[in-house]
């Protein structure tokens, strides 16, 4: 079985018997190589284009507290990047007319097939049973940034997408294909894709981490990367995402740019912009915590139950060696990741931008600069994650946004919508007879 890494999540068990292929990004801009220890499973890889090596990073801002040379200068310069962006299942079919490239690419992603919680915890069989958290009910060990962003559009719709995934309508499928093509073309401008076979969950996650590590020296030397994976823990839940584009602007600021393609030739409405703003704000929040050294190896072992002692696949190790990493186990790779992020001189993201483009004509529709308020982002993330942690029930849209239901494929089975309609009828009272 073959699949692009960005279009599929790692399989569910602690080890997979079926060989898959994930996409590894190989930089064409090849920074200085180093060494590392670790093991992985086969996946597809992407390559970035070569660029002149610089003695010092020209984009470093003077006086930056973390501007001293770090291990990323002396250790392996990985030339591997992961495949297209992944998305939470069902979101691309969510009924929006505005679909981001990440949503288009990740719409086909399958969730990890994991064993039930009761099978993992046999000792709990005799204890009083409680309603499982949605994370356990849907066998999710982690969420995507776009899962949370989808909740800001309609949480109930996001839940239906988990419970009863449906194929997209023909017109939506056409949009997905067009969006994938646009996104892939932009991606291949900076790196190539290499197929690497994988046989374990650790191999698939190793590909993601190798792709992240390969981006660090490229961003430092060239000042521009695309498809950068980000990982972090928010409110006790592991969250993963892929940033469309990071680059240093003319002011020396680190800028995140997210491309959104639209089927209609005009800018989106307030509700869609609100969802998009939250998405890129989450990317910044997770990225900033990563480069501050908060992404520790035990995050992967404790939250998504990966085995640090697991040897990595032969072909993955060979490819890692070619790009400067000598690795034998997944745990070795986790340690390398932590050191590279903790001692790199990459700053936090300074500026958030969303670029809207008409899908059919590729005509730019406009660019929005997104204001970032960390307290607001954390508050929203806490609220949305409370559902997944079983602390509250799912909510649908408010009556003011009931227009979203017109394009929702789950409107006929949505109890939230029916209850809202019944409540509105009761408040308006019986019709007076003439």
Residue pairs with C-beta under 8 A, 6 or more apart in sequence:
1 18
1 19
1 20
1 21
2 20
2 21
2 44
2 195
3 20
3 21
3 22
3 44
4 22
4 23
4 44
4 83
4 84
4 193
5 22
5 23
5 24
5 43
5 44
5 82
5 83
5 204
5 207
5 208
5 211
6 23
6 82
6 83
6 84
6 85
6 86
6 105
6 106
6 227
6 242
7 83
7 84
7 86
7 105
7 106
7 108
7 109
8 20
8 22
8 86
8 108
8 109
8 110
9 86
9 109
9 110
9 111
9 112
9 204
10 112
10 201
10 204
10 205
11 18
11 20
11 112
11 113
11 201
11 204
12 112
12 113
12 114
12 115
12 139
12 201
13 113
13 114
13 115
13 201
14 200
14 201
14 305
14 307
15 199
15 200
15 201
15 310
16 41
16 198
16 199
16 200
16 201
17 199
18 199
19 42
19 197
19 198
19 199
20 42
20 43
20 197
20 198
20 199
20 204
21 42
21 43
21 44
21 195
21 196
21 197
21 198
22 42
22 43
22 44
22 45
22 82
22 83
22 195
22 196
22 198
22 203
22 204
22 207
23 43
23 44
23 45
23 46
23 82
23 83
23 84
23 193
23 194
23 195
23 207
24 43
24 44
24 45
24 46
24 80
24 81
24 82
24 83
24 193
24 194
24 195
24 196
24 207
24 210
24 211
24 319
25 45
25 46
25 47
25 48
25 80
25 81
25 82
25 83
25 191
25 192
25 193
25 211
25 214
25 227
26 45
26 46
26 47
26 48
26 79
26 80
26 81
26 191
26 192
26 193
26 194
26 214
26 323
27 46
27 47
27 48
27 49
27 50
27 79
27 80
27 81
27 190
27 191
27 214
27 215
27 218
28 47
28 48
28 49
28 50
28 51
28 190
28 191
28 192
29 48
29 49
29 50
29 51
29 190
29 218
29 221
29 222
30 48
30 50
30 77
30 79
30 323
31 53
31 77
31 79
31 217
31 218
31 220
31 221
32 53
32 73
32 77
32 217
32 324
33 76
33 77
33 323
33 324
34 74
34 75
34 76
34 77
34 324
34 325
35 75
35 76
35 324
35 325
35 326
36 75
36 76
36 320
36 324
36 325
36 326
36 327
36 332
36 333
36 336
37 326
37 327
37 328
37 329
37 332
37 333
37 335
37 336
38 206
38 312
38 317
38 320
38 325
38 326
38 327
38 328
38 329
38 330
38 331
38 332
38 333
38 336
39 202
39 206
39 310
39 311
39 312
39 313
39 316
39 317
39 327
39 328
39 329
39 330
39 332
39 333
40 198
40 202
40 203
40 206
40 207
40 210
40 312
40 313
40 316
40 317
40 320
40 327
40 330
40 333
41 197
41 198
41 199
41 200
41 201
41 202
41 203
41 204
41 206
41 207
41 312
41 313
41 316
42 196
42 197
42 198
42 199
42 203
42 313
42 315
42 316
43 195
43 196
43 197
43 198
43 203
43 204
43 206
43 207
43 316
44 83
44 193
44 194
44 195
44 196
44 207
45 80
45 81
45 193
45 194
45 195
45 196
45 207
45 210
45 211
45 319
46 80
46 81
46 82
46 83
46 187
46 191
46 192
46 193
46 194
46 211
46 227
47 79
47 80
47 81
47 191
47 192
47 193
47 194
48 79
48 81
48 190
48 191
48 192
48 214
48 215
48 218
48 225
49 190
49 191
51 218
51 221
51 222
53 221
54 221
57 220
57 221
57 223
57 345
58 223
59 220
59 223
59 248
59 252
59 254
60 67
60 252
60 345
61 67
61 252
61 253
61 347
64 345
64 347
66 291
66 344
66 345
66 346
66 347
67 345
68 345
69 345
70 340
70 342
70 343
70 344
70 345
71 339
71 340
71 343
71 344
72 216
72 217
72 220
72 340
72 343
72 344
72 345
73 217
73 220
75 336
75 339
75 340
76 213
76 323
76 324
76 325
76 336
77 214
77 217
77 218
77 323
77 324
78 210
78 213
78 214
78 216
78 217
78 320
78 323
78 324
78 325
79 214
79 218
79 323
79 324
80 194
80 207
80 210
80 211
80 213
80 214
80 319
80 320
80 323
81 191
81 211
81 214
81 215
81 225
81 227
81 228
82 207
82 208
82 211
82 212
82 227
82 229
82 242
83 193
83 227
84 105
84 106
84 180
84 183
84 184
84 187
84 227
84 242
85 101
85 102
85 105
85 106
85 183
85 227
85 241
85 242
85 244
86 102
86 105
86 106
86 109
86 144
86 240
86 242
87 102
87 103
87 104
87 105
87 106
87 107
87 109
87 144
87 146
88 106
88 109
88 143
88 144
88 146
88 147
88 150
88 158
88 161
89 107
89 109
89 110
89 111
89 161
89 162
89 165
90 157
90 158
90 160
90 161
90 162
90 165
90 166
91 103
91 106
91 107
91 146
91 147
91 150
91 158
91 161
92 99
92 103
92 104
92 106
92 107
92 168
92 172
92 176
93 107
93 161
93 165
93 166
93 167
93 168
93 169
93 172
93 409
94 150
94 153
94 154
94 157
94 158
94 161
94 408
95 157
95 404
95 407
95 408
95 409
96 153
96 272
96 407
97 262
97 263
97 264
97 407
98 260
98 262
98 263
98 268
98 272
98 276
99 172
99 175
99 176
99 179
99 260
99 261
99 262
99 263
100 146
100 258
100 259
100 260
100 261
100 276
100 279
101 179
101 182
101 183
101 244
101 259
101 260
101 261
102 146
102 241
102 242
102 244
102 258
102 279
103 146
103 179
104 175
104 176
104 178
104 179
104 180
104 183
104 261
105 179
105 180
105 183
106 144
106 146
107 168
107 176
108 176
111 138
111 139
111 140
111 162
112 139
112 140
112 141
112 201
113 139
114 139
114 140
114 141
115 139
116 139
117 132
117 136
118 124
118 125
131 390
132 390
133 388
133 389
133 390
134 140
134 159
134 162
134 387
134 388
134 389
134 390
134 394
135 141
135 143
135 237
135 388
135 389
135 390
138 162
138 163
140 388
141 238
141 303
141 304
141 305
142 237
142 238
142 239
142 240
142 303
142 304
143 237
143 238
143 239
143 240
143 385
143 388
144 239
144 240
144 241
145 230
145 239
145 240
145 241
145 279
145 282
145 283
145 286
146 241
146 279
147 158
148 239
148 278
148 282
148 381
148 384
148 385
149 275
149 276
149 278
149 279
149 282
150 157
150 158
150 161
150 275
151 158
151 384
151 387
152 274
152 275
152 278
152 380
152 384
153 271
153 272
153 275
153 404
154 396
154 397
154 401
154 404
154 408
155 384
155 387
155 394
155 395
155 396
156 394
156 395
156 396
156 397
156 410
156 414
156 416
157 396
157 404
157 408
157 410
158 394
159 387
159 394
160 410
160 413
160 414
164 410
164 413
166 409
166 410
167 173
168 176
169 409
175 263
175 359
178 261
178 359
178 360
179 261
179 359
182 259
182 261
182 357
182 359
182 362
183 259
186 226
186 259
187 226
187 227
189 226
190 224
190 225
190 226
191 226
191 227
194 319
196 207
196 313
196 315
196 316
196 319
197 313
197 315
198 204
198 207
198 313
198 316
199 313
200 310
200 313
201 304
201 306
202 306
202 307
202 310
202 312
202 330
203 312
203 313
203 316
205 300
205 304
205 306
205 330
206 312
206 316
206 327
206 330
206 333
207 316
208 229
208 231
208 240
209 229
209 333
209 334
209 337
210 316
210 320
210 323
210 325
210 333
211 227
211 228
211 229
212 228
212 229
212 230
212 231
212 337
213 325
213 336
213 337
213 340
214 323
215 225
215 228
215 246
216 340
216 341
216 344
216 346
218 224
218 225
219 225
219 228
219 246
219 346
220 344
220 345
220 346
223 247
223 248
224 245
224 246
224 247
224 248
225 245
225 246
225 247
226 244
226 245
226 246
227 242
227 243
227 244
228 242
228 243
228 246
228 287
229 240
229 241
229 242
229 243
230 240
230 241
230 242
230 243
230 283
230 286
230 287
230 290
231 238
231 239
231 240
231 286
231 290
231 295
231 299
231 300
232 238
232 239
232 285
232 286
232 289
232 290
232 294
232 295
232 299
233 239
233 299
233 303
234 285
234 286
234 378
234 381
234 382
234 385
235 381
235 382
235 385
235 386
235 389
236 385
236 389
237 303
237 385
237 388
237 389
238 299
238 303
238 304
239 282
239 286
241 282
241 283
241 286
243 256
243 258
243 283
243 287
244 256
244 257
244 258
244 259
245 256
245 257
245 258
245 259
246 254
246 255
246 256
246 257
246 349
247 254
247 255
247 257
248 254
248 255
249 255
249 351
253 350
253 351
254 346
254 347
254 348
254 349
254 350
254 351
255 349
255 350
255 351
255 352
255 353
256 280
256 283
256 284
256 287
256 349
256 351
256 352
256 353
257 353
257 354
257 355
258 276
258 279
258 280
258 283
258 352
258 353
258 354
258 355
259 355
259 357
260 268
260 276
260 354
260 355
260 356
260 357
261 356
261 357
261 358
261 359
262 268
262 356
262 357
262 358
262 359
262 365
263 359
263 360
264 358
265 358
265 360
265 361
265 363
265 365
266 365
267 273
267 356
267 365
267 366
268 276
268 356
271 401
271 404
273 354
273 368
276 354
276 368
276 370
277 354
277 368
277 370
278 377
278 380
280 352
280 353
280 354
280 370
281 352
281 370
281 372
281 373
281 376
281 377
282 377
282 381
283 349
284 348
284 349
284 352
284 372
285 374
285 377
285 378
285 381
287 348
287 349
288 348
288 349
289 295
290 341
291 341
291 344
291 346
291 347
291 348
292 348
293 338
293 341
293 342
293 343
295 337
295 338
295 341
296 338
297 308
297 331
297 334
297 335
297 337
297 338
300 306
300 334
301 307
301 308
301 334
306 330
307 330
308 329
308 330
308 331
308 334
309 329
309 330
309 331
310 329
310 330
310 331
311 328
311 329
311 330
312 320
312 327
312 328
312 329
312 330
312 333
317 327
317 328
320 326
320 327
321 327
325 333
325 336
327 333
327 336
351 369
352 369
352 370
352 372
353 367
353 368
353 369
353 370
354 367
354 368
354 370
355 364
355 367
356 364
356 365
356 366
356 367
356 368
357 363
357 364
357 365
358 364
358 365
386 392
387 393
387 394
387 395
394 416
395 416
396 414
396 416
396 417
396 420
397 404
397 405
399 420
399 424
402 417
402 420
405 411
405 414
405 417
408 414
411 417
